[in-house]
């Protein structure tokens, strides 16, 4: 009877896109109760696999087709403590790359295990006996029989210990930041950038006795980027990132990135012979402030502020009555050391909920879900209550 009431209540929180998942959760819960009634105390509950990927692909479990990812996740019940093989067969290619099929063995016993844990599969244990598998594409570069045109961008000459060197960005199959000796033409330093560079400007910066090479420009996707490398005691990369904007000042470099809700302004300064991030502010630095218009956004704003340590921004997400009962330390302790924010999977929270992931090992995570109640105060959407279902 308890289970029936629980299932009926869940329906009030579920939307149409989660209807199939709700039915499977009910089946999983029924199986769990059967084992409990039978007096078996060990974990014999049927699990629900929730498999997703950014790539449109056919997913096979133990060589049997289970469904296609790309728009919706693939869901399938599986026995408790099972070990199985999962295969990803791509049905499309990433731009500029060929997607390759692969198979990995996975165990869902205890906290879960991905054999040959090479980062292609992430496993996360959720409430309601849900096991999420996130499959990443395995790709190789694709030529498309087009003529490759190597290019040297923005050669910049500078001196180290009286010897002339040239820094430039080299484009071929990918982009790299390169430094060569101007006289002998020997390569002194090569750093792959991780993005394709369309245009670049290279300059020499000096923070006291700390010389830097700075390269900034635009990627082929139209995004600004910044790259810096220190020269002494030996050349090495400090910053390599796409960003919204950056400024180089006498005492440091400021980089503005787009966060999940806020913009992040990170300050980089010299520490132990290299540039390191020393502080981060949340706010709106390149455009007007944005107000949270729905529960998911105000939740994201709160969690991003907590993760960054931005006390004022976090407390401003709460209604005055909730803020009176909670301190910023209480919020940090309640949510713990999470590493990612995600959408809820189980029906208990519905759309008015948030989920957090916590590291449990290499590419292994555990999720917690929270139900959130919001209220408008003077036209501003704020959080009025947070609880675990």
Buried (B, 14 or more C-beta within 10 A) or exposed (E): EEEEEEBEEBEEBBEEEBEEBBBBBBEBBEBBEEBEEEEEEEBBBBBBBBBBBEBBBBBBBEEEEBBBBBEEBBBBBBEBBBEBEBBBBBEEBEEBEBBEEBEBEBBBEEEBBBEEBEEBBBBBBBBBBBBBBBBBBBBEEBEEEEEEEEEEBBEBEBEBEEEEBBBBBBBEEBBBBBBBBBEEEEEBBEBEBBBBBBEBEBBBBEBEEBBBBBBBBBBEEEEBBBBBBBBEEEBEBBBBBBBBBBEBEEEBBBBBBEBEBBBBBBBBBBEEEBBEBEEBBBEEBEEEEEEBEEBBBBBBBBBBBBBBEBBEBBBBBBBEEBBEEBEBEEBBEEBEEBEBBBEBBBBBBBBBBBBBBBEBEEBBBBBBBBBBEBEEEEEEBBBBEBEEB
